[in-house]
Amino acid sequence: MLTDRLVARGGLARVVAGAVAGGVRWVVLREKDLPRTERAALATDLRAILAEVDGTLIVAGPDPLDGDAVHLPAAGPYPPPPHRLVGRSCHNDTELDRLTTEHYATISPVYHSRTKPGYGPPLGPEGLRKLVDASPVPLLALGGVETPQQVTACVQAGATGVAVLGALMRAKDPAETATILTSAYVEAVTPELTQTRHGGTRSPRAGLRPTVPTQGSSLTARSGHGRPQPQTATKHEEK
């Protein structure tokens, strides 16, 4: 989940706590317009919420504010600072080609976004699939993801995870919304085994596949696609 306190219904801490109760394990603290002291205090509050579930606080920008990871904009800095978990916002194959030591990237917008109207054009699942195939790191699908069907489509397109902002920030019940979206994610990444004619089993799906999140699981992909992931990384950023 990415934060936006200006649209968070009932306050940012309430939304984050609800989303975490519903299964979110990665929270990206944005709020970059705040003074550092206020932002650091907010980071402390969110870190306390995430600590109860062994979640990960990711801070947008190169300053980690004592968080677990940083998430950098496409514009820089390059090379990325040496943190144990580093992500970057990307929007096209040119930006993906610039990645060096990042561990993951978000790719957006996949769908039309109410949070950023006019931002795009949206990639759609097919556009997402093409960038997943070209990416050197696991990708998290971002932008306009609001329904279980959209979560499923992103995973089927090869996304390692899904990042959500507006659907959770504006939710009347963030816990319920997070539960619906994370349940769709878990169902989508759980391979359906099919019986072979020789009596064995095989998965009908191939390519980039994330691990099912358990206790804030690691950001990994079973395709060998991308860089080795740190064991301390957690996964399930609902955006």
C-alpha positions, 0 to 999 in steps of 0.5 A: 500500500502507498499512503496519501494522508490527504485522501485517507478516510478517517486518518492515515493511521486508521487506514494503515492499521485497517489495511494491515489487519486485512493482510497488507505487509508492505506500506510505502510512506509517501507524504514527501511534502511534510517537513522531515521531523513530521514525516519521521514522526509519522514513520514511527507511528506506521512502523509500530503498526507494522511491527505487530505483523512483522511488516515492512515500512518502505519510505519514498525517497533516499532518506529511510527515516529509520524504515526498512527500505526505500522507494526511489522515483524514476528520476533518481538518484542513480546509482541507488543508495545501499539499503537492504531493500531498494525499489524504484518507480518505473513507467516504461522499458527505458526506465527499467533499463536504467535499473542497477542494484534495485531489488524491485520496481513498481510499474504504472499506471496499469489501469486508469487512476482516480488518484492521478487522473490523466496520468498514463496512458494505462498499460493494461494487462498486456502492456504490463506483461511485456514490461514484466518480460523485459524487466531485470527485477520483479515488478509490482503492478500499480495504478488504478487497481481497485477490484479482485479481478484487476489483482488477478489480471496483474498476477496473471500478467506476471506481476510479483505483487500489486500496489494500491493507493486510492482503493485503500485510502478512500475505503470505508472499511480498509480492513475489509477492502484489504482482505478482499484484495489480498485474498484475490492475490493469494488465490492468483499466486497459488498454482492450480495443480493439474493431473498429467496422463502419467499420473503426476502433477504439473502447474499450468502456469509458467514464468515469474511467480511470487511466493505466497505471503506468509508472515510478511514473506520475502520478495522472490520469484521462482523464474530466476528472473531478477536479482537475489532478494534479501532474506529480510525483505517482506512482500505484499505491498498493496497498492 
